[in-house]
Amino acid sequence: MAHIKLNNINVDFTIYQAAARSWRRTLFRAAVGGLINTSVESGRVLVRALQGIDLELQDGCRLALLGHNGAGKTMLLRTIAGIYYPTEGSISTEGRRVPLFDIGLGFDEEATGLENIMLRGLLMGLKRKEIEKKVREIAEFSGLGEFIDLPVRTYSSGMALRLMFAIATNIEADVLLMDEWITTGDQDFIEKANQRLNTLIDRSRILVVASHNLELMQRLCNRGVVLDGGRLIFDGPINAAIEHYRKKVPS
């Protein structure tokens, strides 16, 4: 069983020495939808990235996060993933959370492909024995052949991305978190990658995905929320959420 509950979540960031000039305040205010508090005396800017978020997800939920750039979609994803902690409110989760963003995190260009499989797996919370069982499958899926034993610095960017993708998508997820659809490599690998992603989504109990691709959201999701300025302004069936997004939120 998987379950996520966010209760009145606020996420704040403090930026010091950023309020010294009025043009900076104007810029920050425009960038995050006006959720800015400034203190001239201290030179401190408080950015409220998420405000008053209430959200509950159960097994079978396929949730689309909709909103313009800077609306809070990525911040909400990272809060659910446990990368950011709420300043106020509470969050509870049940089930293994697998984020499919920042897939290159922890990669060492001086280490071999095989060594990077181990490093990345440990960062994703797997035990060494779990990773060792997956090494052969990951290596084969990446299609790197003998390059898997060479340092990553010898790879082309496409080869490195294929290895990163092969590792990131080889973990069974109860809660799958995606920031846009991942595509990389040549046409043959893209087809394999799309098939792998669809299988991973089908096996997950909860999916949370952020994207500007509304057709993709309609295909993948059964529910949608619309964010604006760090606030959740709509929550409902996916078609209704997309309609609300089109009408209420500027592109």
N, C-alpha and C positions, 0 to 999 in steps of 0.2 A: 504493500500500500504506500502511496505517496501523498503528501499533503504539504501545502504552503499556506501560511497565514501571516499577513502583515496588518498590524493594528496601529493606526494613526502614526505612520512613519514620517519622521522628518530627518533629512540628511543635510548637514551644514558643513561648509568649509570656510575657514578663516584665512584671509590673505592680508598680510601685514605690509605697511608702507605702500598700499595701493590707492589710498584715497588722497594722495597729496595734490593731485591736479583734477580739476573738474572734468576735463575731457576723458580721463581714465574712468571716472565714475559713470559718465555717460556711456562709454564703450561697454563696461561690464554690465550695466543695466540693460542695454540693448541685447547683449549676448545671451542673457539668461531670463529674458522675459520680465524683468523688473523686480525679481526677488532678491533685492540688494538692500542691506542696511550698512550705513557708513558711520564711522566715528572720526570726526576731523581731529579731535584731540589725540587720539591714539594712532591715527593713520591706519586704521584697521577696516577692512571690508569683509562683511559676512555674506557669503553666498549660500542661499538656501536652494539646494539642488532638487530636493524633493520635499513636498509639503502635504501633510495630512493624508498620506496614502493608506487606504483601507482596501485589502484585497485578500480573497481566499480562493485557493485552487485545490480541486480534488482530482482523484483518478479520472482519466479520460479527458481532462481539460486540454485544449489546444488553443493557447492564448496568443493573439496578435497584439503587439504594442505599436500603436499608431501615433504619429505626431510629427511636426516639422523638426528640422535640425535644432537642437538645443532644448527640446521640449521635456527631456528627462528619460527617454527610452533606455539609453545605454546605462545611465545611472541606476535606473530601476533594475535592469538586468544584473548589474554588478552587485547591487545590494542583495538581491535574491541569491546570488552565487556566494555571498559571504565575503566578497572582496572589500566592500565598504560596510561600515556598521552604522546603524541609525543613531542620530544624535538624541532623538526622542522617539518614543513608541517601542514596539516590540515586534520581533519576527520569529516565527517557529517553522521548522521544516522537518519533513520526514522523508527518507529515501536518499539515494546517492544523487547528488547534483553534478552534472557534467557541463561545464561551459565550453562552447565551441567558438570562443573568440580569444584573441591573443594566443593563437596556437603555436607561435614561435617562442613563447616565454620559456626561459631556461635553456635554450639551445646554446651549445658551446661549439663555435666554429673550429676549434682545434681538436675536438673529440671526433671520433668516427661516428658514422650513422648508427651503428649498433650501440655504442656508448650513449648516444643521445636518446635512443629509445629508452634506455634504463633511466637516464636523468629526468626526462620528461614524464615518464610513468610515475616516478617517485613524487614529482611535483604535483601530479594529478591525484595523489593519495593512494596509489596502488602499493601493495607489498611486493618485495623483490620476487617472491615465488610466483605471484600473479603476473608480473611483467615477463618473467622468463618463459612462461607458458605462451605468451603472446608474441614473442620476438620473431619467430619464423613467419607467422601470418602477416605481421606488420611489414617485415622486410619484403615478402613476396608481393604484397599489395602495392607497395611503393614502386615496384618495378625497377629498382636501382641496380640490381644484379651485383656484380663484384664491387661496385662503388660503395656498398653498404659498409665495407671494411676500411674505407678511406676517410680522412678528415672532411668534415662538412665544408670547410673553406675551399675544397676542390670542386664543389658542386656548382652547377649553374643555379640561378635563382629558382627556376622551375623545378629542378630536382630537389632542392631544399624544401620547397613548398609541398611537393608530393610526399616527402617523408613526414613533414609536420602534420599534414592531413591524415596520413595513414595511422599515425600514433594517436591523434586527437579523437578519431572516430572508431577506435578499437575498444572502447570501454562501454559496457552496458550501463545505460542511464535510466534511473527512475524519473529524474527531472532533467530534461534536456534544455539548455539555454543557448539561443543562437542570436547573433547580431549580424543580420544579413545572411544570405545563402552563400556557401563557400564554393567557388569554382576555381580550379587551377589545372595547369598542365595542357597537354595536347587533347585533341578531340576524343581519342580512345580513353584517356585517363578521366576526362570530364564525365564521360558516360558511366565509367566505373564509380566515380565519386558521387554522382547523382543517385545511383542505385544504392550505394552505401549509406548516404544520408537518409534516403527514404526508408530503408530498412531500420536504421537507428531510430528514426522518428516513430515508426510503427511499433517498435518494441518498447519505447518509453511510455511511462504512465502519464506524465505531464510534459507538455511542450510550451515553452515561452520563447517567442521569436519577435525580433524587431526588424522592420524592413519598410522601405518606401514602395516596394513592389506589391501593389494591391491585388493583382491577379494571383500572385504567390500566396498572399495571406488568405484569400478566399479558398484556395486549394488545400492549404495545410491546416487551417484553423476553424474552430467552431464558435469561438468567442473573441471579442476584441475590446480593448480599452483605448481611449484616446487621452493623450497627455498634452498639457499646454502649460508652459512656465513651471514645470515641476509638479503640477497638480493633475489629479485624475478627474477629467471632466465628463467622461462617459464610460459605461461598462454595460455590455450587452452582446447579443448574437452578432456574429462577424459581419453579416451584411448590413445590419443596422449601424454597427460601429464604423464601417467604411463610409456609409452615407453621412453619418454625423461628422466624420473627419473631413470629408469633401466640402460640407456646407459651413462648418464652424471654424476650422483651423486653416489659416492662410498657408499657402505653399511657399 
